[in-house]
Amino acid sequence: MTRLFLILLLALPLRLMADAPQILDARAERSGMGWKISVTLTHPDTGWDHYADGWEVRDMAGNLLGMRDLAHPHGNNVPFTRSLSSVMIPDGTRKVLIRAHCNRDGWGDQVYKLRLGR
C-alpha cells in the first residue's frame, strides 16, 4: 500500500504539469493598422476530449486585445505556431501578455510577456 501511494504521489506533479499548454515563443510584427501576433505552443493533446483550444492577448492592465481560437487537436504536431492578425494594440504599448487555454483544464498559469518592437 505504501509503495502504491508513493508511486501515485510522485506521478501526480507530472500529470498536473503535463496538462497545461506551454507557450514556447511569441512574436509580434506590424501588419497594416494593427499587429500580427504569432504564438508557438506545446500541449499533450489526446484528441477532441483534451487539447489546446486557444490563446489570448491582453495589455498590461488586463484588457483583452485579441483571442485566437484553435479549432481542432494537434495530436503529434507539436510544437505548433498559429497567428492572429489585425490585433489593435494602443499606441505607446510596449508589452502584451499572452495566455494559452485548454478545453479541459481552462487557462494555464503561464503568462508570457511579449515585448513589442516599434
C-alpha positions in Angstrom: 0.0 0.0 0.0 2.8 2.4 0.9 4.5 1.6 -2.4 1.4 2.4 -4.4 0.9 5.7 -2.5 4.5 6.7 -3.2 4.1 6.0 -6.9 0.9 8.0 -7.1 2.4 10.8 -5.1 5.4 11.0 -7.5 3.3 10.8 -10.6 0.8 13.5 -9.6 3.0 16.5 -10.3 4.0 15.1 -13.7 0.3 14.7 -14.6 -0.6 18.2 -13.4 2.3 19.8 -15.3 1.5 17.8 -18.5 -2.0 19.2 -18.9 -1.3 22.9 -19.2 -0.5 24.4 -22.6 3.0 25.9 -22.6 3.9 28.9 -24.7 7.4 28.4 -26.1 7.7 31.6 -28.1 5.7 34.5 -29.4 6.4 37.2 -31.9 4.7 40.5 -32.9 5.0 42.4 -36.2 3.3 45.4 -37.5 0.6 44.5 -40.1 -1.4 47.3 -41.7 -3.1 49.3 -38.9 -2.7 46.5 -36.3 -0.3 43.8 -35.3 0.2 40.2 -36.2 0.8 38.0 -33.1 2.3 34.6 -33.7 2.4 32.1 -30.8 4.2 28.7 -30.6 2.7 26.3 -28.1 3.1 22.8 -27.0 0.4 20.6 -25.3 -0.1 16.9 -24.9 -3.3 16.8 -26.9 -5.1 13.5 -26.6 -7.9 14.2 -29.0 -11.2 16.1 -29.0 -11.6 15.5 -25.3 -8.4 17.3 -24.3 -6.5 19.8 -26.5 -5.1 23.3 -26.5 -8.0 25.3 -27.9 -6.8 28.9 -27.9 -4.7 31.7 -26.6 -5.4 35.4 -25.8 -3.5 38.7 -25.9 -4.0 41.2 -23.2 -2.4 44.6 -22.4 -0.5 45.0 -19.1 -3.7 46.3 -17.4 -5.5 43.1 -18.3 -7.7 44.4 -21.1 -8.4 41.8 -23.8 -6.8 42.8 -27.2 -7.4 39.5 -29.1 -8.3 35.9 -28.9 -7.1 33.1 -31.2 -9.3 30.0 -31.3 -7.7 26.7 -32.2 -10.5 24.6 -33.8 -9.0 21.1 -33.5 -6.5 18.9 -31.7 -2.9 19.0 -33.0 -2.0 15.4 -31.9 1.7 14.7 -32.6 2.1 18.0 -34.5 3.7 19.8 -31.5 5.0 22.3 -31.0 2.9 24.4 -33.4 2.6 28.1 -34.3 -0.6 29.9 -35.0 -1.1 33.6 -35.7 -3.7 36.2 -35.2 -3.8 39.3 -37.5 -5.3 42.7 -37.0 -4.7 42.9 -33.3 -5.3 46.5 -32.4 -2.8 47.5 -29.7 -2.9 51.0 -28.3 -0.1 53.4 -29.3 2.6 53.5 -26.6 2.1 49.9 -25.5 5.5 48.3 -25.1 4.5 44.8 -23.8 1.5 42.5 -24.0 0.6 39.4 -22.1 -0.3 36.0 -23.7 -2.0 33.1 -22.0 -3.0 29.7 -23.5 -6.2 27.7 -22.9 -7.0 24.0 -22.8 -10.6 22.8 -23.5 -10.4 20.5 -20.4 -8.3 22.4 -17.9 -9.0 26.0 -18.8 -6.4 28.8 -18.7 -2.8 27.8 -17.9 -0.9 29.5 -15.2 1.9 30.7 -17.5 1.7 34.3 -18.6 4.1 35.1 -21.4 5.3 38.7 -21.6 5.9 39.8 -25.2 7.9 43.0 -25.9 6.7 44.9 -28.9 9.2 46.3 -31.3 8.4 49.7 -32.6 
